[in-house]
């Protein structure tokens, strides 16, 4: 039993605690894979107890005379792993020097443990406490919001006065400026379906998000409130939202590609579906653990982590191209996963059916979010660099290239939007439905600025997002409004169009109501998780001007990039494949 406690102590310190600390601070990583309560519980138990059980089994299986030596080797290895992160911070030499120093420290710990009774008792005490680690991570960290059942949802107390289906599409990383032409309208040459919705509904050109972090922004869309940074940890974001409001009157068809705000009682988890990715999650967490342990230079040899932007800084793999072996592995990894968001969108389109009751058809999809891998026709062409950095240097050579790729992928999103509209027309739902298309936040490709963190330079790129709403039975009656509208106004606007009272307090207000628009815009901090800029120096929320000046959009550079890449031989416009050299062969003139 003492050997088990030794292993429990050192594995918890070397593996379980650092790994689960990363995961517990980023519950989105598990949520985006669709893991349910049972799977997450099994995963935490496997991380905390699995290596201990496996090592104990090995010790039991070997001959008795070998057990003390094998026990010391395991303790030395885990002890070395436990001190590696500290040595990485202190050591200024080569990576191999750090590893050698860690091995020496681990061996010394094993020797001392064998010779000092007081040390063994201390380690066994810690090991006994370590066996209870799953209790802490399952019930006392943000992971508890994914494990413990939330309170029951709160539906509307009255029926809608307007019998209409509702279609909501929440895109990801789409700034308004990407859609604009030189006259500050939606460029119909490249984005005809966005332009169609603007013609047939209302485009709130002065629309903005409330946060640069996806969980906060999406929570604002579905709840109509300004959430805290850890939006998943707030039960009311699941019990009082768009889905609970319409659950009694509408058939729910909810596709949450990321972040499950629909209550499990309304959107049951698909039993068995998430077990299929369980191995992928374990594999990725193994890579995350190695990234925690190894010196930075050695991390270049590790494969990429799925959705690693939720766990690790993108700069870790920013320069994979310098290592051919790692680059080939990373390209293969992303080629398998790059089409995932597009498949989510296609699956959503196929799921739409006319039903006896009105439907609520909701999609949040990671498009046109990076990595920008799609050409306008949907062809996948992987970029040389797999991730965009957290910030752009003043002369960052990849900046304009990344923006061009973003515009290419946005053309493909527009085509998907056209297929959605066609499907709604086939089912007889387009004219009679409330249709909302928006984005959780934007993204900036501005020289010297941050990609996603609010700052004075990147404000318009990240805060300004498209908000397009088509009321039922208004096809052909379009309007462009410069009213001050935020994504938190979307839920109250839908309720207003359906003549349905929201039975709880919200921060948003209907964009179609008689209530005056706000005199300012609200942004919820921080600028970016783990990063602060001058924006939120005074608190977690800031008020900015009710109208963003056109001069801050930087539309000139976007138009220049578009102009230089436009293929004038194509009457419908588009971008030349030569503008993206590594995509020329895959593109093959398909526009």
Steps between C-alpha positions, in 0.01 A plus 500: 500500500789737574626469142157594367499809721850594379385477141179690580700786652750538219257442213256755641777758529660417164197427286148526636524842669675697223294337226161538666588853608528591131179317410299635794587856398384421144185284529422604140763249388290206624172664407601554138555125462144435616603297806208438734493477878584130512785532252651801681479318833667193352766721343586673830514166681720356226743791524517490880495126561579330168884529507501406870293188435710405196829544689365301795397220265848491348659488848270214595581307181881506526696265726519606866878554493464760221221702658713734718720593203207552267326708767810722528519540123134607484547743789815642337321546167196667653718711728695620196173587324377689807805732508533548123261800472687679779839428345372625163437839659832514680736336251662712229695223329398243238191283520710189549666664799159556659404136444828376649457721806144372546618138480764568767241660730259211442766240578593688817136501611476125445813437706386726784156338502658157540721610790291752697200367693369849579504592131313180413230581756466851364476375141245235600287765671509717189426193289190422705375853454587487130262209447217747573610735220205404273258635761665841485509525121151361445317710758711803597631631166326636186483140378212453744276695262549221245447220753230615742148531355383862476164614642197431278443736206248782526265515199286797405181529702293611199469394138645713218254731328667429162517142377840500325809283486831650612836440330814624675851461357789614721825512305843528659778754439317715246563875514258731320784653301556170315157534339525867404545663162637848443163662578460323838241264362519120480701405191247301297765392248670275751232453766169487310316307770596735780389781269171320430418476869583870539258581213219286639542577867683757708875535512608671820819647365597641839477158665765390748591208721541534876817290542800366313473158669260255334332362818405849617388622158286194419348509847398860432338396170285225652429656841467872425724579797858612560654181639811453711819378334435142611159488332470121524520521879184712524197263517254764380677510163358150446165540674396847378580537134366479147456122520308493826290801394373324185504142630125491567397648165767387250667179386867535594761421235818612673852453363753637746833437337665646806373593846179329604257756630192295419388323818550118493130456573423684174794380289589150622857386452558242230587189696806329354586775255762656726667167583622494141727798570606385848826360365570825317448699821737272695758523223476878490528527878812284482651754261391784729677329791820471298473870411475580870810293576741539211727795426357729233746401227406133536129578463546558127516122455162444659185464291238778517211489743142500374342839580829586672405868500275412796792366702833631380641816349508472118861622500599153621447364149518824307826411328447130433612552142865509614469133595401289195404192701277690740357703213397188304336352810315824569379530141364144513330577832323810370408342167291251700334772708489803275165408348331456838326840529385484137354154569322647803343766278401244236349275766298791636363576152397137450328488841251777420148370449159663503315370807150531639618747760735785411865412529797663671797420276823612667861465385824624651783402267876565506500677164666705363719446809863415436664282380392645164514185290204536260505649154174659379370176351568304819823341384735449795846644455713496814714805568874496556445627855233315694403771747494873508693672781344684791635827363642636177834675478530830318652319200359152551542328164209262562247768588362590155524137393284399799246770423474386140438144615234626739321673212520183290347293778230763552394460135448131573293587809284718278439201272399289799262776599350485151444126538326565833266750338427254219415231754266733687325582172466130417330442834280807459660672799703789361233767463313416820800467733700734718854462364802628694861489380770642725847428637630463854794737439733619229873460438773747418779481242625848577876565501636519853166400656348203680297241309226465762579719802319831521733796459471849359648379170290184458167617646305533176633172361403297807197682640308575178314188380216448253151486649239423234140424597215418262155522660237254374316582176719797408694369200604787276449765771857566602653772714848600611488637852775683687323454833729406788445122523698232685488120481327506840204663321439197277289301748275798590463576127388145424254508790366835375445366147319197642297721739630296791584638844832393655418400860840599642715811497736554207760765420410513132215685339310438179656650188144539366341643814399852591747518787783743420831351400783506752718805523815283514629150431607252767805273483565224753863427591765390511637592160597135456523217757833533677582828325426857596525809283429863585135438420384349829738676737205648689291185546334198340263711288557812300269733314602621153343732245159400367630526143836378380663754266539379145860608503588225750393212273812509283296405198759636257749219560228236474384643167861515381554133583176414324583715198849353458362147518188549287481289188360742244451224243222362719181707461388407850830600660685278739866457590779371280665175615840659433432729797540191722797320337476171691131475402541546125494127423210420734305800379516406131298804391186410694311813590 
